[in-house]
Amino acid sequence: MGRHADPTAPARRPAPVVLIAAGIVAVLLAGGLVWWIAGSGEECETRQIVGVTVAPELGDVAGKLLADPIVLDDGLCAVPDVTAQEPLQTVGDLGALDADALPGVWVPDSSLWAGRAGEAPLEGAGSMGSSPVVLATSRAVGDALGWTAQVPSWGQALATDRPLAVPDLASSAEGLSALAAVRSSLGGGEDADNAVVEAVLAAARATPITPADALAAGAAGADDAPVVPVSEQEVFRINQGTENPSLIAVYPAEGSPFLDYPVLRVGERSGTERAAADAVVRTLTSDRALTLVQEAGFRGSDGAPPPGAGGQTGIQEAAPATLTLDPAEVQGLFARLSSLAKPSRLLAVFDVSTSMRAPVGDGTRATLARDAAKSALALFPDNAAIGLWAFARRLGSDTDWVELVPTRTLAADAGGRPQRDVLTEQLDSIPDRLSPGGTGLYDTTLAAVRAARANFDPTAVTSVVIVTDGKDEDEDTIGLDALVQALSAEVDPSRPVKVIGIALGPDADMGALEQIAAATGGDAYSAVDENDLQTVLFDALRQRS
């Protein structure tokens, strides 16, 4: 029924012309020729889709540059499909997904990510721009520390009594680059390593301060604002349109590491795929691209400033000296810092009720959950311990769940193969396990938490991650109220187990997951748009502790 249709009016048969037009549209949509309907141009006889993944801060710029098909020779058009995604997620994809599921072009914020991408075939093809890593804080703090009169070294900046907001080093190139700059400033070697480690541990022991909160305090002019390593572009963006901004960028004396926003071809492509990817690369490295990039607050790859730099922007017009970091030393520092963190001990519990067959993009909710989990698995170190369950109503002989893989470290021997390989194999089987019994959420949750607590490791952070797209449909269930009471009563401070609930799609019972998570000190996340599942899963896992 039409949005403004009169429900009492008699039905009218559509005119034959309308029926014919509707049939044509249906056929075109079924054949995927949406570009023809959109009027992309008769010159496009062959359309080659090119996946383009960019760092989130470049999303708007890339979207403008690649909004339309790129016309090439002989009727070939490159059709860009742009995704803004955190580089860490893309690294996970490169290690887990098939070649045809990967983008053709990737623009992360830093070339450091290429070193984290393992054996993935990447080919450099220029840069979209650059942004130096700076220390952001309020002007009041800068004045109090004397930094507005004489800039500190990276080492001196770390040694103040001001709170330090350390970004998540697994996902922040600027945070890792800043700590590597501090290490370099202190002369490198073991003493410098220890100083950096001490600063990171001190920041972790203090009340956690997120970079977003630190930047908000700086922008508000707080005289106790933390110091946070960020890109210069972030300071420019926050201050844009603000008179007399309080947030300032501090450029340490040795110079700054630069985020270089490399344009990388992904995979080994030929023929029309290569030609289309090359067209996208030319567009991303064109003069028009440089103009849009600088308008967004980035510098050119040669350090040329964004328009209006200096004055009211909180950043300086002249580019700072480039502090060159050895990628191998940066990765070594990352490994050292990562080894200090508690390993993960995680039981992943996936809904395999038939509602997971609902279509999403080119697949289903089940295939989407599988691919997101495989991408996340690629990022866990070998000392992480992960197990896998599947659940649906009466899935087991007398339970709603089955154990697919016991919880073991990813490097453990699991019947002659590494645990990581066994998990990958079982994740691949999830779309074939869908069961018509409905969703058995509550009994499964209680059993999973009890199993995780029974296998508790005091040296690890223990979590149960539940991914579901529905609500409990088991008439013999414990019930939500009794489940929450049981979870609360069984909380053991010496063996904490947090539930991370992920509601996939609009029909998932987010309210129930929130109550379950709250009873265990965990959290619940919603992926109402199923295409956001991977982002939600990555965020949930990073915030697990």
C-alpha positions as CSV (number, residue, x, y, z in Angstrom):
1,M,0.0,0.0,0.0
2,G,1.3,3.4,-0.9
3,R,2.4,5.7,1.9
4,H,-0.6,8.0,1.5
5,A,-3.1,5.5,0.0
6,D,-6.8,5.5,1.1
7,P,-7.4,2.1,2.5
8,T,-11.2,2.4,1.7
9,A,-10.7,3.2,-2.0
10,P,-11.4,0.3,-4.4
11,A,-8.3,-1.3,-5.9
12,R,-7.4,-0.3,-9.4
13,R,-5.6,-2.5,-11.9
14,P,-2.4,-0.9,-13.1
15,A,-2.3,0.2,-16.7
16,P,-0.4,-2.1,-19.0
17,V,2.4,0.4,-19.5
18,V,2.9,0.6,-15.8
19,L,3.1,-3.2,-15.6
20,I,5.6,-3.3,-18.4
21,A,7.7,-0.6,-16.7
22,A,7.6,-2.4,-13.4
23,G,8.6,-5.6,-15.0
24,I,11.6,-4.0,-16.7
25,V,12.7,-2.4,-13.4
26,A,12.4,-5.8,-11.6
27,V,14.5,-7.5,-14.3
28,L,17.1,-4.9,-14.1
29,L,17.4,-5.0,-10.4
30,A,17.5,-8.8,-10.4
31,G,20.4,-8.5,-12.9
32,G,22.3,-6.1,-10.7
33,L,22.1,-3.3,-13.3
34,V,21.3,-0.5,-10.8
35,W,23.9,1.7,-12.5
36,W,21.9,1.7,-15.7
37,I,18.8,2.9,-13.8
38,A,20.9,5.6,-12.1
39,G,21.9,6.9,-15.4
40,S,25.6,6.5,-15.2
41,G,26.1,7.1,-18.9
42,E,25.7,5.1,-22.1
43,E,29.5,5.1,-22.6
44,C,29.8,2.4,-19.8
45,E,29.3,-0.9,-21.7
46,T,31.4,-2.9,-19.2
47,R,31.4,-2.1,-15.5
48,Q,34.2,-3.3,-13.2
49,I,33.5,-2.9,-9.5
50,V,36.5,-1.9,-7.4
51,G,36.4,-2.2,-3.7
52,V,38.1,0.8,-2.0
53,T,38.8,0.7,1.7
54,V,40.0,3.9,3.3
55,A,40.8,5.1,6.9
56,P,37.7,6.6,8.5
57,E,39.0,10.2,8.4
58,L,39.3,9.9,4.6
59,G,35.8,8.5,4.1
60,D,34.1,11.8,3.1
61,V,37.0,12.8,0.8
62,A,37.1,9.4,-1.0
63,G,33.3,9.4,-1.2
64,K,33.3,12.7,-3.1
65,L,36.2,11.7,-5.4
66,L,34.7,8.3,-6.3
67,A,31.0,9.1,-6.3
68,D,30.6,8.3,-10.0
69,P,31.9,5.6,-12.3
70,I,35.3,6.4,-13.9
71,V,35.0,6.1,-17.7
72,L,38.0,4.3,-19.4
73,D,38.7,3.2,-23.0
74,D,36.5,0.8,-25.0
75,G,33.4,1.3,-23.0
76,L,35.0,0.1,-19.7
77,C,34.0,1.9,-16.5
78,A,35.5,1.5,-13.1
79,V,32.7,1.5,-10.4
80,P,34.2,2.3,-7.0
81,D,32.6,0.8,-3.9
82,V,34.0,2.9,-1.0
83,T,34.2,1.6,2.6
84,A,35.5,3.7,5.5
85,Q,37.1,1.2,8.0
86,E,39.6,1.2,10.7
87,P,43.0,-0.1,9.4
88,L,43.1,-2.8,12.1
89,Q,39.9,-4.3,10.7
90,T,41.3,-4.4,7.2
91,V,44.5,-6.1,8.5
92,G,42.2,-8.8,9.9
93,D,40.4,-9.1,6.6
94,L,43.6,-9.4,4.7
95,G,44.6,-12.4,6.9
96,A,41.2,-14.1,6.9
97,L,39.1,-13.5,3.8
98,D,39.3,-14.9,0.3
99,A,41.0,-12.8,-2.4
100,D,37.7,-12.0,-4.1
101,A,36.3,-10.6,-0.8
102,L,39.1,-8.1,-0.4
103,P,39.3,-4.5,-1.7
104,G,41.2,-3.7,-4.8
105,V,42.6,-0.5,-3.2
106,W,43.4,0.2,0.4
107,V,44.3,3.6,2.0
108,P,45.3,3.2,5.7
109,D,46.5,6.1,7.7
110,S,50.1,4.8,7.9
111,S,52.5,2.5,6.0
112,L,53.1,0.8,9.4
113,W,50.0,-1.3,8.7
114,A,51.6,-3.0,5.7
115,G,54.0,-4.6,8.1
116,R,51.1,-6.0,10.1
117,A,49.4,-7.4,7.0
118,G,51.5,-10.6,6.9
119,E,51.8,-12.2,3.4
120,A,49.0,-10.1,1.9
121,P,50.1,-8.9,-1.6
122,L,50.3,-5.1,-1.4
123,E,51.7,-2.7,-3.9
124,G,52.4,0.9,-3.1
125,A,50.9,3.5,-5.6
126,G,51.6,6.9,-4.1
127,S,49.9,8.8,-1.2
128,M,46.7,10.7,-0.7
129,G,48.3,13.1,1.8
130,S,50.0,13.3,5.2
131,S,49.5,14.5,8.7
132,P,52.2,14.7,11.4
133,V,51.7,13.1,14.8
134,V,51.5,15.8,17.5
135,L,50.7,16.1,21.2
136,A,47.3,17.7,21.7
137,T,46.2,19.5,24.9
138,S,44.6,22.7,26.1
139,R,46.4,26.0,25.6
140,A,46.2,26.5,29.4
141,V,48.3,23.3,29.9
142,G,50.7,24.3,27.1
143,D,51.3,27.7,28.8
144,A,51.7,26.2,32.2
145,L,54.3,23.7,31.0
146,G,56.1,26.3,29.0
147,W,55.5,24.5,25.8
148,T,54.0,27.5,23.9
149,A,57.3,29.3,24.5
150,Q,59.8,26.4,24.1
151,V,58.7,23.1,22.7
152,P,59.7,20.0,24.6
153,S,61.4,16.9,23.3
154,W,59.3,13.8,23.0
155,G,61.1,12.4,26.1
156,Q,60.4,15.5,28.1
157,A,56.7,15.5,27.0
158,L,56.4,12.0,28.5
159,A,58.0,12.9,31.8
160,T,55.5,15.6,33.0
161,D,53.0,15.0,35.8
162,R,50.2,15.6,33.4
163,P,47.8,12.7,32.7
164,L,48.6,10.9,29.5
165,A,45.8,9.5,27.3
166,V,47.3,6.5,25.6
167,P,45.3,5.3,22.6
168,D,44.7,1.6,21.9
169,L,48.1,0.7,20.5
170,A,46.7,-2.2,18.5
171,S,44.5,0.1,16.5
172,S,46.2,3.5,16.7
173,A,49.1,4.3,14.3
174,E,49.5,7.7,15.9
175,G,49.7,6.4,19.4
176,L,52.3,3.8,18.5
177,S,54.3,6.3,16.4
178,A,54.3,8.7,19.3
179,L,55.6,6.1,21.8
180,A,58.2,5.1,19.2
181,A,59.2,8.8,18.9
182,V,59.6,8.9,22.7
183,R,61.8,5.8,22.6
184,S,63.9,7.4,19.9
185,S,64.2,10.6,21.9
186,L,65.5,8.7,24.9
187,G,68.2,7.1,22.8
188,G,66.7,3.8,22.1
189,G,67.8,0.6,23.7
190,E,66.6,-1.2,26.9
191,D,66.4,1.9,29.1
192,A,64.3,3.7,26.6
193,D,62.0,0.7,26.2
194,N,61.6,0.5,30.0
195,A,60.7,4.2,30.2
196,V,58.0,3.8,27.5
197,V,56.7,0.7,29.2
198,E,56.6,2.4,32.6
199,A,54.6,5.4,31.1
200,V,52.1,3.1,29.4
201,L,51.6,1.0,32.6
202,A,51.3,4.1,34.7
203,A,48.6,5.4,32.3
204,A,46.8,2.1,32.5
205,R,46.9,2.0,36.3
206,A,45.4,5.5,36.5
207,T,41.8,6.2,35.8
208,P,41.5,5.4,32.1
209,I,41.2,8.5,29.9
210,T,40.1,7.9,26.4
211,P,41.6,10.0,23.6
212,A,38.1,11.4,22.9
213,D,37.7,12.6,26.5
214,A,41.2,14.0,26.5
215,L,40.5,16.0,23.3
216,A,37.2,17.2,24.7
217,A,39.0,18.5,27.8
218,G,41.6,20.2,25.7
219,A,38.9,21.8,23.4
220,A,37.1,23.0,26.6
221,G,40.3,24.8,27.8
222,A,40.6,22.7,30.9
223,D,43.8,23.6,32.9
224,D,44.2,19.9,33.8
225,A,43.6,18.6,30.3
226,P,45.5,15.4,29.5
227,V,48.1,15.1,26.8
228,V,47.2,12.8,24.0
229,P,49.1,11.9,20.8
230,V,46.9,12.4,17.7
231,S,47.2,13.5,14.1
232,E,47.5,17.2,13.4
233,Q,44.5,16.8,11.1
234,E,42.4,15.8,14.1
235,V,43.2,19.0,15.9
236,F,42.4,21.0,12.7
237,R,39.1,19.2,12.4
238,I,38.0,19.8,16.0
239,N,39.0,23.5,15.8
240,Q,37.4,24.2,12.4
241,G,34.9,27.0,12.7
242,T,35.9,27.8,16.3
243,E,37.0,31.3,17.4
244,N,40.0,31.4,19.7
245,P,40.2,27.6,20.0
246,S,41.7,26.2,23.2
247,L,42.9,22.9,21.7
248,I,46.5,23.2,20.5
249,A,49.0,20.9,18.7
250,V,52.4,20.7,20.3
251,Y,55.3,19.8,17.9
252,P,58.2,18.2,19.8
253,A,61.7,19.4,19.1
254,E,63.0,16.4,17.3
255,G,60.3,16.6,14.6
256,S,57.2,14.4,14.2
257,P,56.4,11.0,12.7
258,F,54.1,11.4,9.8
259,L,51.0,9.5,8.9
260,D,51.5,9.1,5.2
261,Y,48.2,7.7,4.0
262,P,49.6,5.3,1.4
263,V,47.5,4.2,-1.6
264,L,48.0,0.4,-1.8
265,R,46.8,-1.9,-4.5
266,V,45.6,-5.2,-3.0
267,G,46.1,-8.5,-4.7
268,E,47.5,-9.6,-8.0
269,R,45.1,-8.4,-10.6
270,S,45.2,-8.3,-14.4
271,G,43.0,-7.3,-17.4
272,T,39.9,-5.2,-16.6
273,E,40.4,-5.6,-12.8
274,R,43.8,-4.1,-13.0
275,A,42.7,-1.3,-15.4
276,A,39.8,-0.4,-13.1
277,A,42.0,-0.4,-10.0
278,D,44.6,1.8,-11.7
279,A,41.8,4.3,-12.6
280,V,40.8,4.5,-8.9
281,V,44.5,5.0,-7.9
282,R,44.9,7.8,-10.4
283,T,41.8,9.5,-9.0
284,L,42.9,9.2,-5.4
285,T,46.3,10.7,-6.2
286,S,45.1,13.4,-8.6
287,D,45.3,17.2,-8.1
288,R,41.6,17.3,-7.2
289,A,42.2,14.7,-4.5
290,L,45.0,16.8,-3.1
291,T,42.7,19.9,-3.0
292,L,40.0,18.0,-1.1
293,V,42.5,16.4,1.3
294,Q,44.0,19.7,2.2
295,E,40.5,21.3,2.7
296,A,39.8,18.5,5.2
297,G,42.9,19.5,7.2
298,F,45.6,17.1,5.9
299,R,48.9,18.2,4.4
300,G,50.1,17.2,1.0
301,S,52.6,14.4,0.8
302,D,55.3,17.2,0.6
303,G,54.1,18.8,3.8
304,A,52.1,21.6,2.2
305,P,49.7,22.9,4.8
306,P,45.9,22.9,4.7
307,P,44.2,26.2,3.9
308,G,44.1,28.5,6.9
309,A,46.7,26.7,8.9
310,G,48.1,28.8,11.8
311,G,46.1,31.5,13.4
312,Q,42.8,30.1,14.6
313,T,43.3,26.4,13.7
314,G,45.5,25.4,16.6
315,I,48.1,24.0,14.2
316,Q,51.2,25.7,12.7
317,E,51.5,26.6,9.0
318,A,55.1,25.3,8.5
319,A,55.4,21.5,8.4
320,P,57.5,20.1,11.3
321,A,60.7,18.2,10.6
322,T,60.0,14.6,9.7
323,L,61.1,12.1,12.4
324,T,61.8,8.9,10.6
325,L,61.1,5.7,12.5
326,D,62.4,2.3,11.7
327,P,59.3,0.1,11.0
328,A,61.0,-2.9,12.4
329,E,61.8,-1.1,15.6
330,V,58.2,0.2,15.8
331,Q,56.8,-3.3,15.4
332,G,59.3,-4.6,18.0
333,L,58.0,-1.9,20.4
334,F,54.4,-2.9,19.7
335,A,55.2,-6.6,20.4
336,R,56.9,-5.6,23.7
337,L,53.9,-3.5,24.8
338,S,51.4,-6.1,23.7
339,S,53.2,-8.8,25.6
340,L,52.5,-6.9,28.8
341,A,48.7,-7.1,28.4
342,K,46.8,-10.0,29.8
343,P,45.9,-12.5,27.1
344,S,42.3,-13.2,26.2
345,R,40.4,-16.3,27.2
346,L,37.2,-16.2,25.2
347,L,34.3,-18.5,24.6
348,A,32.5,-17.5,21.4
349,V,28.9,-18.6,21.2
350,F,27.1,-18.3,17.8
351,D,23.4,-18.4,17.1
352,V,22.6,-21.0,14.4
353,S,18.8,-20.8,14.3
354,T,17.3,-20.6,10.8
355,S,16.7,-16.8,11.1
356,M,20.5,-16.5,10.5
357,R,19.7,-17.5,6.9
358,A,18.3,-14.0,6.3
359,P,20.0,-12.4,3.4
360,V,22.6,-9.7,3.9
361,G,24.5,-8.2,0.9
362,D,25.9,-11.1,-1.1
363,G,25.4,-13.6,1.7
364,T,23.4,-14.3,4.9
365,R,23.6,-13.3,8.5
366,A,25.4,-16.6,9.1
367,T,28.1,-16.0,6.5
368,L,28.5,-12.4,7.8
369,A,29.0,-13.7,11.3
370,R,31.5,-16.3,10.1
371,D,33.5,-13.7,8.1
372,A,33.6,-11.2,11.0
373,A,34.7,-13.9,13.4
374,K,37.5,-15.1,11.1
375,S,38.7,-11.5,10.6
376,A,38.8,-11.1,14.4
377,L,40.5,-14.4,14.9
378,A,43.4,-13.3,12.6
379,L,44.2,-10.5,15.1
380,F,44.5,-12.6,18.2
381,P,48.1,-13.6,19.3
382,D,48.9,-17.3,19.8
383,N,48.7,-17.0,23.6
384,A,45.0,-16.1,23.4
385,A,42.7,-19.0,24.3
386,I,39.4,-19.3,22.3
387,G,36.6,-21.9,22.3
388,L,33.6,-22.1,20.1
389,W,29.9,-23.1,20.7
390,A,26.9,-23.1,18.5
391,F,23.3,-22.8,19.8
392,A,19.7,-23.0,18.8
393,R,16.6,-24.5,20.6
394,R,17.3,-28.2,21.3
395,L,20.4,-28.2,19.1
396,G,22.1,-30.9,21.3
397,S,20.6,-34.2,22.4
398,D,19.4,-32.6,25.6
399,T,20.7,-29.0,25.5
400,D,20.3,-25.9,23.3
401,W,24.1,-25.8,22.6
402,V,26.9,-27.9,21.3
403,E,30.6,-27.4,21.8
404,L,32.4,-27.2,18.5
405,V,35.9,-26.5,19.8
406,P,37.1,-26.7,23.4
407,T,38.8,-23.6,24.8
408,R,42.6,-23.8,24.2
409,T,45.4,-21.4,23.3
410,L,45.6,-20.7,19.5
411,A,49.0,-22.3,19.3
412,A,47.9,-25.5,21.2
413,D,48.0,-28.9,19.5
414,A,44.4,-29.8,18.8
415,G,44.5,-33.3,17.4
416,G,47.6,-32.8,15.4
417,R,46.7,-29.3,14.2
418,P,46.9,-25.8,15.7
419,Q,43.9,-24.7,17.6
420,R,43.7,-21.6,15.3
421,D,43.2,-23.9,12.2
422,V,40.6,-26.0,13.9
423,L,38.6,-22.8,14.9
424,T,38.8,-21.5,11.3
425,E,37.5,-24.8,10.0
426,Q,34.6,-24.9,12.5
427,L,33.7,-21.2,11.8
428,D,33.5,-22.1,8.1
429,S,30.9,-24.8,9.1
430,I,28.5,-22.3,10.8
431,P,26.3,-21.5,7.7
432,D,25.7,-25.3,7.2
433,R,24.6,-25.8,10.8
434,L,21.5,-23.8,10.8
435,S,18.7,-25.5,12.8
436,P,14.9,-24.9,12.7
437,G,14.4,-25.2,16.4
438,G,14.4,-21.5,17.2
439,T,16.7,-19.6,19.6
440,G,17.7,-21.0,22.9
441,L,19.5,-18.0,24.3
442,Y,18.9,-18.1,28.1
443,D,19.9,-21.7,29.0
444,T,22.9,-21.4,26.6
445,T,24.1,-18.2,28.2
446,L,24.1,-19.7,31.7
447,A,25.9,-22.8,30.6
448,A,28.5,-20.8,28.7
449,V,29.3,-18.6,31.7
450,R,29.6,-21.6,34.0
451,A,31.8,-23.4,31.6
452,A,34.1,-20.3,31.2
453,R,34.3,-19.9,35.0
454,A,35.1,-23.6,35.4
455,N,38.0,-23.2,33.0
456,F,39.1,-19.9,34.5
457,D,42.7,-18.7,34.0
458,P,43.8,-16.0,36.5
459,T,46.4,-14.7,34.1
460,A,43.9,-13.9,31.3
461,V,40.8,-11.7,30.8
462,T,37.9,-14.2,30.5
463,S,34.8,-13.3,28.4
464,V,31.8,-15.0,26.8
465,V,30.9,-13.5,23.5
466,I,27.3,-14.2,22.3
467,V,26.2,-13.3,18.8
468,T,22.5,-13.7,18.2
469,D,19.9,-12.3,15.8
470,G,16.8,-13.3,17.7
471,K,15.1,-13.7,21.1
472,D,14.7,-16.8,23.3
473,E,12.1,-19.2,21.9
474,D,12.5,-22.1,24.3
475,E,9.3,-22.8,26.3
476,D,11.4,-24.8,28.8
477,T,13.9,-22.0,29.4
478,I,15.1,-20.7,32.7
479,G,13.6,-17.4,31.8
480,L,15.2,-14.0,31.7
481,D,14.6,-13.0,35.3
482,A,15.8,-16.2,36.8
483,L,18.9,-16.1,34.4
484,V,19.8,-12.6,35.6
485,Q,19.4,-13.6,39.2
486,A,21.6,-16.7,38.7
487,L,24.3,-14.8,36.9
488,S,24.3,-12.1,39.6
489,A,24.3,-14.7,42.5
490,E,27.2,-16.7,40.9
491,V,29.5,-13.7,40.3
492,D,32.9,-14.6,41.8
493,P,35.3,-11.6,42.1
494,S,38.2,-14.0,42.1
495,R,37.0,-15.6,38.8
496,P,35.3,-12.8,36.8
497,V,33.6,-13.8,33.6
498,K,32.1,-11.0,31.5
499,V,29.4,-11.5,28.9
500,I,29.6,-9.5,25.7
501,G,26.3,-9.6,23.9
502,I,26.1,-8.7,20.2
503,A,22.6,-8.2,18.8
504,L,22.7,-8.8,15.1
505,G,19.8,-7.2,13.1
506,P,16.6,-5.5,14.2
507,D,14.9,-8.6,15.6
508,A,17.6,-9.4,18.2
509,D,16.5,-9.0,21.9
510,M,18.9,-6.1,22.8
511,G,17.1,-5.5,26.1
512,A,17.7,-9.0,27.3
513,L,21.4,-8.9,26.2
514,E,21.8,-5.6,28.1
515,Q,20.4,-7.2,31.3
516,I,22.6,-10.3,30.9
517,A,25.7,-8.2,30.3
518,A,25.0,-5.9,33.2
519,A,24.7,-8.9,35.6
520,T,28.3,-10.0,34.7
521,G,29.9,-6.5,34.4
522,G,30.0,-6.9,30.6
523,D,28.4,-5.0,27.8
524,A,25.9,-5.3,25.0
525,Y,26.3,-4.0,21.4
526,S,23.8,-3.5,18.7
527,A,24.4,-4.1,15.0
528,V,21.0,-3.1,13.7
529,D,22.5,-2.7,10.3
530,E,23.9,-6.2,9.9
531,N,26.7,-4.7,7.8
532,D,28.1,-3.1,11.0
533,L,28.7,-6.5,12.7
534,Q,32.4,-6.5,12.0
535,T,32.9,-3.0,13.4
536,V,30.8,-3.9,16.5
537,L,32.7,-7.2,17.0
538,F,36.1,-5.6,16.8
539,D,35.1,-2.8,19.2
540,A,33.6,-5.3,21.7
541,L,36.7,-7.4,21.7
542,R,39.0,-4.4,22.1
543,Q,37.0,-3.1,25.0
544,R,36.6,-6.5,26.7
545,S,38.9,-5.5,29.7
